[in-house]
Amino acid sequence: MIRAFQWDLARQVERLDFLLTQLPRYADWGYNELYLHLEDAVAYPSLPGVARADAYTTREFEKLVTTATRAGIKVVPIVNLLGHTQYLVKTPELRDLNELRAPDGTPLERGQICPLHPRTLEVADKLLRDMAPFCTAGKVHVGLDESFHLGKHPLSRAEIARIGLASHFSNYVSRLHSLVQPRGLRMGIWADMLAFIPEAIPQLPRGLVAYDWYYYPFNRHPRVELFNFAECDLAPALAAQGIAYWGCPMNGSFRYEPLPVFADRLGNLRSWWKRCRQTHAEGFLVTSWEPNRLALEMTTVVDAAAASLWLDPQTDDNVGMLTKGFERVFGKSGAREAARAALRCDDHAFTGYAKWELNDRWDAAGGPEGPARAARGARFFTRLAKQKNLPAPFAASATFNSYLSAREAFLRTAVRTVQKLRLLHAQGQNQFVTYYVTKARIHLDTFELKLRSGRVSARAMWRRTRDPKIISPNELILRQDDVRLRAWKRWLAAVAKKPAHAFAASPVHGRWQLSFVVHNFAPALQKILVEQQAADGTWTTLAARFTIEFRAQVARPRANIRREFSISIDDPSRPLRIALRGVGEIAVSNVVITDGLTASHPSHWPARSRRPLGSTAPQSGFPDLRLDQNREEVLLDFL
């Protein structure tokens, strides 16, 4: 079985010198293929407008592939040619390829390419021509995953109406295959679309390679999130069609996670290794996605731990595998202690949209939950960062995680400060306002030190392997945090001068604050929104959040996840509603709007009563996500 790993260079360009030093190590660990997710991270001579400013030149990319070949590792470029083709659509000259259109027929600025656009195959041919010399494994991967916009373009819509979605998709795969095959290459595709359109499998060209992916541990078969995590076994149908089968776990983070959730990643690796052996899969590919929020060495540790599956098959527990991973990357000294510490980090993981939205708005912490849980996380990561013999990228990651936990604790404390100051003023006890403002300022000064250390650690996480002239995504978040912190400081100063200012909106608590609990009991792809009606009758989204958690305990048909949702409200006299989009069902309870003194609940909705929203997720078929349309709404009529 081929053992492969992937670098996601599309989200950030890693320094070439760093990548070159890693290739012999991966070869020593038993990997023999490298997949490179590229998008606009490399120059395409035939399409000079596509590559971004910091992209690898053709000469640099050639050096990377040559060094891999010299180390005994063959290369498979990933050239996305359906979903995830924003790298093409962003280019004005190629925007007309977009499947998505405005009402007047003009292409939108975001979307995916249309399979039937007259220029699609021309552009695909140019991309494949430019990448063909680097396909040293004799394969090219064309992506095609998560292509949920199929059928939006008039041309696509008409063909689907005539021959069906399965034929529409399989015909496009066949057309791409006709471009790849004359170059002496095999063509690979991600397999997720085949779970949604299984009728397409018998129509696909023989000789393809299908890469089946699922990023949580599983017992028997991988699952499909959009089908409420129903099991899905594509291997028999693919084998019957003469299509090679691969299993693909994942090594790192989801979106904004600054550390892998290590136990979940290791469990996912073991699940796929077992399945690949049971299905006689052609290959096992450890994928990597969006690593720009973390230190790349921390996902490298997971890749190195995965090597124990074939180098040390007797070592199949989390601590043992991760110890081997740290040994291979950083040496034996302190490896077991680092492995145990990494697994303890999972208890305080910064994962899921309920956590991540603090990056965008501080009033998301305005609900009733106190600061205790977040403060425990801050203390844990602070102690961890000081642990002896901790590898430098792990220590920097711990410091950054300490900041994120401290930020949440700080914000939840600040919310209570706003409410306390409002209460004191309302009770005519303005003589105590100065005391609580001073206390808040001391807390602010302490947090400001955390912000500085967080900025240093974010910079260290980025610059170890990336261009120091580029500002990392984490640093950009902290810059915005600094802006919000200054606004909080100004708000406190205004309250000190005039206590009545406590009722003005602050960065952490609005004039009013709407909060409720979201119950994610049947995970799929739900998006919950708070909307408010304008004077002209239109509804505006105030806040929106996906409910997905990206944790193993939620990757199952039934779950019991409760998360706060909180948003500032400037004018509570205007109608408010909670809406649901996406696929699946959730429930909402404990809806309350408060200014810190008085609290109101919806008149038709008992405080602790759970109100269901949405409908049962389908178990098959192409998903109708409708993320731009409400599936259900409930008006909030407060007492």
PLY file of the C-alpha trace (Angstrom):
ply
format ascii 1.0
element vertex 639
property float x
property float y
property float z
element edge 638
property int vertex1
property int vertex2
end_header
0.00 0.00 0.00
1.32 3.43 -0.97
1.90 5.72 2.02
1.47 9.39 1.21
1.30 12.78 2.89
0.01 16.15 1.76
1.11 19.75 2.14
-1.60 22.39 1.78
0.36 25.22 0.19
-2.75 26.99 -1.07
-3.47 28.59 2.30
0.10 29.76 2.92
3.38 29.36 1.10
5.91 27.59 3.28
9.55 28.59 2.98
11.16 26.42 0.36
14.29 25.81 2.44
12.15 24.39 5.25
10.20 22.07 2.96
13.37 20.75 1.34
14.79 19.74 4.73
11.63 17.80 5.58
11.57 15.57 2.52
14.40 13.16 3.54
12.77 12.85 6.97
9.44 11.84 5.47
11.25 9.31 3.31
12.92 7.87 6.43
9.48 7.58 8.02
8.32 5.41 5.12
6.31 7.87 3.04
6.67 7.44 -0.70
4.29 9.99 -2.24
3.72 13.72 -1.66
0.50 15.47 -2.62
0.69 19.23 -3.10
-2.52 21.24 -2.77
-1.68 24.29 -4.84
-4.46 26.56 -6.13
-2.66 29.91 -6.70
0.49 29.03 -4.73
2.51 28.19 -7.84
3.13 29.95 -11.13
1.26 28.62 -14.17
3.13 29.84 -17.27
0.06 29.29 -19.45
-2.15 31.36 -17.09
0.15 34.09 -15.77
-2.59 36.01 -13.95
-3.52 33.20 -11.56
-0.52 32.94 -9.22
-0.50 35.19 -6.16
2.37 37.50 -5.30
4.22 35.07 -2.99
3.70 31.99 -5.19
6.50 29.58 -5.96
8.18 30.26 -9.26
8.44 27.45 -11.78
12.12 27.06 -10.89
11.36 26.86 -7.15
8.61 24.33 -7.71
10.91 22.27 -9.90
13.49 22.28 -7.11
10.89 21.03 -4.63
9.83 18.18 -6.92
13.42 17.28 -7.81
14.45 17.15 -4.15
11.45 14.93 -3.36
12.37 12.59 -6.20
15.97 12.45 -4.98
14.68 11.47 -1.53
12.59 8.66 -3.01
9.26 10.49 -2.79
7.09 10.89 -5.89
4.88 13.95 -6.34
1.19 14.34 -7.17
0.04 17.94 -7.79
-3.56 18.72 -6.83
-5.09 21.01 -9.45
-8.63 21.87 -8.37
-10.94 21.87 -11.38
-14.47 22.22 -9.96
-15.00 23.01 -6.29
-12.41 25.23 -4.60
-11.69 27.08 -7.84
-11.93 30.54 -6.36
-8.25 30.84 -7.32
-9.43 30.98 -10.93
-12.67 32.93 -10.47
-10.84 35.68 -8.55
-8.99 36.56 -11.77
-11.01 39.07 -13.81
-9.98 37.39 -17.07
-11.39 34.06 -15.84
-14.38 35.26 -13.82
-16.85 34.39 -16.53
-16.11 30.71 -15.83
-18.08 31.07 -12.60
-21.08 28.79 -12.09
-22.70 31.48 -9.95
-24.43 34.39 -11.64
-26.13 37.60 -10.58
-29.78 38.08 -11.60
-28.63 39.95 -14.71
-26.42 37.00 -15.74
-23.04 38.51 -14.88
-20.61 36.24 -13.00
-20.23 36.76 -9.27
-16.82 37.37 -7.73
-16.93 34.16 -5.70
-17.94 30.63 -6.60
-16.68 27.68 -8.63
-16.12 27.09 -12.31
-18.93 25.86 -14.55
-18.22 22.45 -16.16
-19.98 23.52 -19.37
-18.49 26.97 -19.86
-16.91 27.13 -23.34
-13.51 27.98 -21.85
-13.43 25.51 -18.95
-11.64 22.70 -20.76
-9.22 25.17 -22.35
-8.25 26.51 -18.93
-8.09 23.00 -17.46
-5.83 21.88 -20.29
-3.43 24.77 -19.66
-3.24 24.00 -15.94
-2.66 20.31 -16.59
-0.04 21.06 -19.24
1.89 23.24 -16.80
1.72 20.65 -14.01
2.34 17.52 -16.06
6.17 17.70 -15.80
5.85 17.62 -12.01
3.60 14.56 -11.84
6.44 12.22 -10.97
4.09 9.64 -9.44
2.32 9.30 -12.78
-0.85 10.87 -11.38
-2.55 14.23 -11.23
-5.31 14.99 -8.71
-8.06 17.29 -10.01
-9.98 17.74 -6.75
-13.73 18.05 -7.54
-14.65 17.94 -3.82
-17.39 19.97 -2.13
-18.77 21.18 -5.45
-22.13 22.21 -4.03
-22.85 24.89 -6.65
-23.48 22.39 -9.41
-26.48 23.33 -11.53
-26.55 27.05 -10.79
-25.31 28.20 -14.21
-27.97 28.25 -16.98
-25.89 25.82 -19.07
-25.47 23.37 -16.18
-29.10 23.71 -15.13
-30.29 22.89 -18.64
-28.06 19.83 -18.97
-29.05 18.48 -15.57
-32.71 18.87 -16.51
-32.02 16.89 -19.69
-29.71 14.05 -18.54
-29.65 14.21 -14.74
-27.08 15.28 -12.17
-25.17 11.97 -12.20
-24.54 12.13 -15.93
-23.73 15.85 -15.74
-21.02 15.15 -13.15
-19.67 11.96 -14.71
-19.53 13.56 -18.16
-17.34 16.33 -16.80
-15.08 13.79 -15.11
-14.80 11.98 -18.43
-13.91 15.19 -20.27
-11.16 15.92 -17.75
-9.99 12.32 -18.04
-9.66 12.80 -21.80
-7.23 15.65 -21.11
-5.20 13.70 -18.55
-4.94 10.28 -20.20
-3.01 11.35 -23.36
-0.33 12.75 -21.05
0.29 9.26 -19.71
-1.16 10.12 -16.30
-3.80 8.64 -14.04
-6.43 11.04 -12.75
-7.44 11.28 -9.11
-10.56 12.84 -7.58
-11.84 13.27 -4.04
-14.65 10.80 -3.37
-17.09 12.91 -1.35
-19.19 13.91 -4.38
-19.71 10.21 -5.10
-21.34 9.82 -1.70
-23.85 12.49 -2.78
-24.21 11.22 -6.36
-23.54 7.45 -6.17
-25.42 6.97 -9.45
-22.46 8.62 -11.16
-20.02 5.83 -10.20
-21.05 3.33 -12.94
-20.71 6.13 -15.51
-17.16 7.13 -14.54
-14.17 6.15 -16.69
-12.26 3.12 -15.50
-8.74 3.66 -14.21
-9.54 6.65 -12.00
-8.25 6.97 -8.45
-10.84 7.93 -5.80
-9.64 9.45 -2.54
-12.19 8.83 0.21
-11.89 11.27 3.12
-13.43 11.61 6.55
-11.68 13.31 9.45
-13.04 11.68 12.61
-12.46 8.25 14.18
-14.90 5.57 13.02
-15.49 1.89 13.76
-16.66 0.33 10.50
-17.25 2.78 7.66
-16.57 6.51 7.26
-19.58 8.76 7.64
-21.18 11.71 5.84
-21.64 14.84 7.92
-24.42 16.28 5.75
-26.37 13.03 6.17
-26.32 13.37 9.96
-23.16 11.26 10.02
-24.72 8.24 8.30
-22.23 5.53 7.34
-21.08 5.36 3.74
-19.09 2.58 2.06
-18.01 3.55 -1.45
-15.30 0.90 -1.80
-17.39 -1.93 -3.35
-18.98 0.25 -6.05
-15.64 1.82 -6.93
-13.94 -1.57 -7.17
-16.73 -2.83 -9.46
-16.06 0.10 -11.79
-12.30 -0.47 -11.83
-11.54 2.65 -9.80
-8.67 2.52 -7.30
-9.60 3.30 -3.69
-7.59 5.36 -1.20
-8.29 6.26 2.42
-7.53 9.77 3.63
-7.28 10.83 7.28
-6.23 14.34 8.33
-3.30 15.46 10.43
-4.10 18.91 11.74
-6.56 21.67 12.35
-10.00 22.74 11.25
-10.14 26.39 10.24
-9.03 28.52 13.23
-7.59 25.80 15.47
-4.04 26.73 16.57
-3.26 23.13 17.58
-4.43 19.76 16.31
-6.91 17.95 18.53
-4.40 15.17 18.96
-6.52 12.26 20.20
-9.06 12.82 17.43
-6.33 12.94 14.81
-4.68 9.75 16.04
-8.01 7.95 16.22
-8.78 9.07 12.67
-5.42 7.75 11.46
-5.98 4.34 13.06
-9.51 4.07 11.68
-8.35 4.71 8.11
-5.30 2.45 8.38
-7.54 -0.41 9.47
-10.06 0.31 6.71
-7.39 0.60 4.03
-6.06 -2.81 4.95
-9.55 -4.34 5.05
-10.51 -2.90 1.65
-7.10 -3.60 0.07
-6.85 0.09 -0.73
-4.18 1.21 -3.15
-3.01 3.96 -0.83
-3.21 5.80 2.48
-2.94 9.60 2.28
-2.51 11.76 5.40
-3.97 15.08 4.31
-3.29 18.52 5.74
-5.66 21.48 5.47
-5.50 25.15 6.37
-2.38 24.98 8.57
-1.92 28.75 8.48
-3.29 29.11 12.03
-0.73 26.79 13.60
2.95 25.96 13.62
3.53 23.51 10.78
5.84 21.39 12.94
2.85 20.42 15.09
1.11 18.77 12.16
4.45 17.26 11.17
4.42 15.54 14.56
1.10 13.90 13.62
2.53 12.78 10.26
5.48 11.30 12.13
3.15 9.61 14.61
1.18 8.11 11.71
4.38 6.39 10.56
4.10 4.14 13.61
1.21 2.40 11.86
3.75 0.70 9.59
7.07 1.20 11.42
5.86 0.24 14.92
2.53 -1.57 14.49
2.72 -2.78 18.08
2.46 0.87 19.21
-1.18 1.75 18.65
-2.13 3.86 21.68
-2.30 7.66 21.68
0.62 8.27 24.04
2.83 5.72 22.33
2.16 6.94 18.79
2.49 10.59 19.71
5.71 9.93 21.64
7.15 8.39 18.49
5.96 11.43 16.56
7.75 13.87 18.86
10.87 11.68 18.83
11.03 11.64 15.04
10.55 15.38 14.71
12.36 16.80 17.77
14.45 13.98 19.25
13.95 11.63 22.18
14.54 14.12 24.99
11.21 14.95 26.61
9.22 13.25 23.85
6.91 11.28 26.15
6.26 14.31 28.36
5.47 16.38 25.27
3.10 13.68 23.99
1.20 13.53 27.27
1.00 17.32 27.38
-0.27 17.48 23.80
-3.08 15.07 24.61
-4.04 17.14 27.67
-4.38 20.15 25.36
-7.43 18.49 23.84
-9.41 19.29 27.00
-9.02 23.01 26.27
-9.12 22.95 22.47
-9.98 26.18 20.67
-12.33 24.51 18.20
-15.76 25.09 16.72
-17.53 28.24 15.58
-18.84 29.01 19.07
-15.21 29.60 20.08
-13.96 31.06 16.84
-16.51 33.86 16.65
-14.64 35.62 19.47
-12.06 36.37 16.78
-14.63 38.53 15.02
-16.74 40.04 17.79
-16.23 40.28 21.51
-19.92 40.53 22.36
-20.16 36.80 21.51
-19.06 36.25 25.14
-22.04 38.23 26.43
-24.07 35.25 27.64
-24.54 34.01 31.20
-21.54 31.67 31.28
-18.85 32.90 33.66
-15.07 33.04 33.16
-14.08 30.00 35.25
-13.78 27.42 32.47
-11.77 29.70 30.20
-9.56 30.76 33.10
-8.68 27.11 33.76
-7.62 26.79 30.14
-5.45 29.89 30.39
-3.71 28.56 33.50
-3.13 25.17 31.87
-1.52 26.61 28.74
0.54 29.12 30.73
2.02 26.30 32.80
2.55 24.20 29.69
4.47 26.96 27.89
6.97 26.96 30.78
7.48 23.20 30.77
11.12 22.19 30.40
12.31 20.54 27.19
9.14 21.52 25.36
9.89 21.95 21.63
9.90 25.61 20.64
6.93 25.44 18.23
4.90 23.61 20.89
5.82 26.22 23.52
4.82 29.06 21.16
1.55 27.27 20.40
0.87 26.85 24.11
1.47 30.57 24.71
-0.89 31.49 21.91
-3.55 29.12 23.25
-3.04 30.65 26.69
-3.86 34.02 25.15
-7.03 32.71 23.50
-8.29 31.21 26.76
-7.30 34.31 28.72
-9.15 36.46 26.18
-12.36 34.52 26.71
-12.01 34.72 30.50
-11.28 38.45 30.23
-14.34 39.05 28.05
-16.69 37.08 30.27
-15.43 39.04 33.27
-15.83 42.31 31.38
-19.47 41.46 30.61
-20.15 41.16 34.32
-18.37 44.45 34.91
-20.75 46.20 32.49
-23.75 44.73 34.27
-22.37 45.64 37.70
-21.71 49.24 36.68
-25.21 49.58 35.29
-26.70 48.18 38.48
-24.68 50.54 40.67
-25.78 53.56 38.68
-29.42 52.46 38.63
-29.31 52.04 42.41
-27.80 55.46 42.84
-24.52 54.07 44.18
-22.23 56.01 41.90
-19.67 56.28 44.69
-18.77 52.62 43.99
-18.44 53.08 40.25
-14.85 54.31 40.54
-13.86 51.18 42.47
-15.21 48.80 39.82
-13.81 50.87 36.96
-10.38 50.78 38.63
-10.70 47.03 39.11
-11.60 46.63 35.45
-8.63 48.74 34.40
-6.26 46.54 36.42
-7.76 43.51 34.72
-7.34 45.29 31.38
-3.66 46.03 32.05
-3.05 42.37 32.89
-4.79 41.26 29.73
-2.79 43.77 27.70
0.35 41.89 28.73
-1.31 38.68 27.55
-2.05 40.35 24.24
1.60 41.26 23.81
2.78 37.73 24.56
0.08 36.38 22.26
1.37 38.57 19.45
4.94 37.35 20.02
3.85 33.71 20.02
1.68 34.13 16.91
4.65 35.65 15.12
6.92 32.81 16.25
4.43 30.16 15.10
4.33 31.75 11.65
7.92 32.75 11.08
9.48 29.40 11.89
8.49 28.10 8.45
7.02 31.05 6.53
7.90 34.42 5.06
8.49 36.84 7.97
7.44 39.78 5.79
3.88 38.43 5.66
1.57 39.12 8.59
0.04 35.87 9.78
-3.74 35.37 10.11
-3.34 35.02 13.88
-1.50 38.32 14.11
-4.28 39.99 12.15
-6.80 38.70 14.68
-4.70 40.09 17.53
-4.48 43.46 15.80
-8.26 43.61 15.81
-8.26 42.53 19.45
-6.01 45.47 20.21
-8.48 47.83 18.50
-11.34 46.39 20.57
-9.28 46.59 23.75
-8.65 50.28 23.18
-12.38 50.80 22.66
-13.05 49.00 25.96
-10.53 51.25 27.66
-12.28 54.34 26.29
-15.65 53.03 27.44
-14.36 52.56 30.99
-12.86 56.05 31.00
-16.20 57.51 29.88
-18.03 55.65 32.66
-15.55 56.93 35.24
-16.36 60.49 34.15
-20.08 59.96 33.76
-21.56 56.80 35.35
-24.67 57.02 33.16
-22.43 56.10 30.22
-22.52 52.54 31.56
-25.75 52.09 29.60
-24.03 52.88 26.31
-22.94 50.00 24.13
-19.47 48.59 24.80
-17.32 46.15 22.80
-18.35 43.30 25.14
-21.99 44.13 25.89
-24.44 46.17 23.87
-27.14 48.47 25.14
-29.09 45.22 25.20
-27.81 41.68 24.88
-29.73 38.80 23.31
-28.63 35.34 24.47
-29.89 31.80 24.09
-28.69 28.20 24.13
-28.27 26.19 20.93
-28.76 22.42 21.30
-26.92 20.50 18.60
-28.50 17.07 19.06
-28.47 15.80 15.45
-25.28 17.15 13.84
-25.25 17.91 10.12
-24.55 21.32 8.57
-26.78 23.80 10.38
-26.34 27.55 10.45
-28.20 29.60 13.03
-28.81 33.32 12.65
-30.20 36.28 14.56
-31.98 38.76 12.30
-33.63 42.13 12.92
-36.22 43.91 10.87
-35.49 47.35 9.47
-37.99 50.18 9.13
-38.59 49.25 5.49
-39.56 45.69 6.46
-36.37 43.97 5.31
-34.46 41.65 7.63
-30.76 42.09 8.37
-28.49 39.40 9.78
-26.90 40.56 13.04
-24.94 37.39 13.68
-24.66 33.89 12.23
-22.86 30.73 13.26
-22.41 27.19 12.01
-23.07 24.68 14.77
-20.45 22.13 13.73
-17.92 21.36 16.46
-15.15 19.37 14.65
-14.80 16.97 17.56
-15.07 13.19 17.59
-17.80 13.21 20.24
-20.06 15.20 17.90
-19.34 13.16 14.76
-22.23 10.77 15.30
-25.97 10.82 14.56
-26.99 11.74 18.10
-25.18 14.26 20.26
-25.83 16.50 23.23
-23.89 19.71 22.60
-25.07 22.95 24.23
-23.53 26.26 23.23
-24.36 29.84 24.10
-25.24 32.32 21.40
-25.00 36.02 22.29
-25.29 39.21 20.26
-25.55 42.92 21.05
-28.86 44.60 20.28
-28.98 48.35 19.83
-32.74 48.80 19.48
-34.89 46.03 21.04
-38.09 47.71 19.88
-37.45 46.51 16.33
-38.59 42.92 15.64
-36.06 40.14 16.16
-36.07 36.55 15.02
-33.95 33.42 15.16
-33.53 31.63 11.83
-31.99 28.38 10.63
-30.26 27.63 7.34
-28.32 24.69 5.98
-29.13 21.03 6.51
-30.51 19.39 9.64
-32.23 20.35 12.86
-31.30 22.00 16.13
-33.17 23.27 19.17
-33.04 26.59 21.01
-33.81 27.35 24.66
-33.23 29.94 27.39
-33.87 32.93 25.13
-33.42 36.18 27.05
-32.77 39.82 26.26
-31.26 41.98 28.97
-29.69 45.36 29.54
-27.96 44.03 32.64
-30.76 45.16 34.95
-33.95 43.72 33.55
-34.40 40.53 31.57
-37.23 39.54 29.25
-38.17 36.21 27.72
-40.36 35.60 24.65
-43.99 35.73 25.74
-44.88 32.55 23.84
-41.78 30.61 24.84
-41.18 29.29 28.38
-37.63 30.06 29.48
-36.30 26.50 29.62
-38.45 25.06 26.86
-36.55 23.73 23.84
-37.88 25.02 20.53
-36.90 22.79 17.56
-35.84 24.37 14.29
-35.20 22.72 10.95
-35.94 19.18 9.81
-34.24 15.81 9.81
-31.15 15.72 7.59
-31.47 13.50 4.50
-29.71 10.15 4.37
-28.90 10.34 0.67
-28.97 12.59 -2.36
-27.26 15.78 -3.46
-27.51 18.30 -0.61
-29.55 21.43 -1.03
-27.55 23.60 1.36
-29.46 26.85 0.81
-27.09 28.74 3.07
-28.43 32.00 1.68
-32.07 31.20 2.52
-33.84 30.63 5.82
-35.41 27.22 6.24
-37.29 28.20 9.38
-37.75 31.30 11.50
-39.17 32.05 14.93
-40.17 35.58 15.86
-39.09 36.77 19.31
-41.99 38.53 21.00
-40.56 39.71 24.30
-42.65 40.51 27.36
0 1
1 2
2 3
3 4
4 5
5 6
6 7
7 8
8 9
9 10
10 11
11 12
12 13
13 14
14 15
15 16
16 17
17 18
18 19
19 20
20 21
21 22
22 23
23 24
24 25
25 26
26 27
27 28
28 29
29 30
30 31
31 32
32 33
33 34
34 35
35 36
36 37
37 38
38 39
39 40
40 41
41 42
42 43
43 44
44 45
45 46
46 47
47 48
48 49
49 50
50 51
51 52
52 53
53 54
54 55
55 56
56 57
57 58
58 59
59 60
60 61
61 62
62 63
63 64
64 65
65 66
66 67
67 68
68 69
69 70
70 71
71 72
72 73
73 74
74 75
75 76
76 77
77 78
78 79
79 80
80 81
81 82
82 83
83 84
84 85
85 86
86 87
87 88
88 89
89 90
90 91
91 92
92 93
93 94
94 95
95 96
96 97
97 98
98 99
99 100
100 101
101 102
102 103
103 104
104 105
105 106
106 107
107 108
108 109
109 110
110 111
111 112
112 113
113 114
114 115
115 116
116 117
117 118
118 119
119 120
120 121
121 122
122 123
123 124
124 125
125 126
126 127
127 128
128 129
129 130
130 131
131 132
132 133
133 134
134 135
135 136
136 137
137 138
138 139
139 140
140 141
141 142
142 143
143 144
144 145
145 146
146 147
147 148
148 149
149 150
150 151
151 152
152 153
153 154
154 155
155 156
156 157
157 158
158 159
159 160
160 161
161 162
162 163
163 164
164 165
165 166
166 167
167 168
168 169
169 170
170 171
171 172
172 173
173 174
174 175
175 176
176 177
177 178
178 179
179 180
180 181
181 182
182 183
183 184
184 185
185 186
186 187
187 188
188 189
189 190
190 191
191 192
192 193
193 194
194 195
195 196
196 197
197 198
198 199
199 200
200 201
201 202
202 203
203 204
204 205
205 206
206 207
207 208
208 209
209 210
210 211
211 212
212 213
213 214
214 215
215 216
216 217
217 218
218 219
219 220
220 221
221 222
222 223
223 224
224 225
225 226
226 227
227 228
228 229
229 230
230 231
231 232
232 233
233 234
234 235
235 236
236 237
237 238
238 239
239 240
240 241
241 242
242 243
243 244
244 245
245 246
246 247
247 248
248 249
249 250
250 251
251 252
252 253
253 254
254 255
255 256
256 257
257 258
258 259
259 260
260 261
261 262
262 263
263 264
264 265
265 266
266 267
267 268
268 269
269 270
270 271
271 272
272 273
273 274
274 275
275 276
276 277
277 278
278 279
279 280
280 281
281 282
282 283
283 284
284 285
285 286
286 287
287 288
288 289
289 290
290 291
291 292
292 293
293 294
294 295
295 296
296 297
297 298
298 299
299 300
300 301
301 302
302 303
303 304
304 305
305 306
306 307
307 308
308 309
309 310
310 311
311 312
312 313
313 314
314 315
315 316
316 317
317 318
318 319
319 320
320 321
321 322
322 323
323 324
324 325
325 326
326 327
327 328
328 329
329 330
330 331
331 332
332 333
333 334
334 335
335 336
336 337
337 338
338 339
339 340
340 341
341 342
342 343
343 344
344 345
345 346
346 347
347 348
348 349
349 350
350 351
351 352
352 353
353 354
354 355
355 356
356 357
357 358
358 359
359 360
360 361
361 362
362 363
363 364
364 365
365 366
366 367
367 368
368 369
369 370
370 371
371 372
372 373
373 374
374 375
375 376
376 377
377 378
378 379
379 380
380 381
381 382
382 383
383 384
384 385
385 386
386 387
387 388
388 389
389 390
390 391
391 392
392 393
393 394
394 395
395 396
396 397
397 398
398 399
399 400
400 401
401 402
402 403
403 404
404 405
405 406
406 407
407 408
408 409
409 410
410 411
411 412
412 413
413 414
414 415
415 416
416 417
417 418
418 419
419 420
420 421
421 422
422 423
423 424
424 425
425 426
426 427
427 428
428 429
429 430
430 431
431 432
432 433
433 434
434 435
435 436
436 437
437 438
438 439
439 440
440 441
441 442
442 443
443 444
444 445
445 446
446 447
447 448
448 449
449 450
450 451
451 452
452 453
453 454
454 455
455 456
456 457
457 458
458 459
459 460
460 461
461 462
462 463
463 464
464 465
465 466
466 467
467 468
468 469
469 470
470 471
471 472
472 473
473 474
474 475
475 476
476 477
477 478
478 479
479 480
480 481
481 482
482 483
483 484
484 485
485 486
486 487
487 488
488 489
489 490
490 491
491 492
492 493
493 494
494 495
495 496
496 497
497 498
498 499
499 500
500 501
501 502
502 503
503 504
504 505
505 506
506 507
507 508
508 509
509 510
510 511
511 512
512 513
513 514
514 515
515 516
516 517
517 518
518 519
519 520
520 521
521 522
522 523
523 524
524 525
525 526
526 527
527 528
528 529
529 530
530 531
531 532
532 533
533 534
534 535
535 536
536 537
537 538
538 539
539 540
540 541
541 542
542 543
543 544
544 545
545 546
546 547
547 548
548 549
549 550
550 551
551 552
552 553
553 554
554 555
555 556
556 557
557 558
558 559
559 560
560 561
561 562
562 563
563 564
564 565
565 566
566 567
567 568
568 569
569 570
570 571
571 572
572 573
573 574
574 575
575 576
576 577
577 578
578 579
579 580
580 581
581 582
582 583
583 584
584 585
585 586
586 587
587 588
588 589
589 590
590 591
591 592
592 593
593 594
594 595
595 596
596 597
597 598
598 599
599 600
600 601
601 602
602 603
603 604
604 605
605 606
606 607
607 608
608 609
609 610
610 611
611 612
612 613
613 614
614 615
615 616
616 617
617 618
618 619
619 620
620 621
621 622
622 623
623 624
624 625
625 626
626 627
627 628
628 629
629 630
630 631
631 632
632 633
633 634
634 635
635 636
636 637
637 638
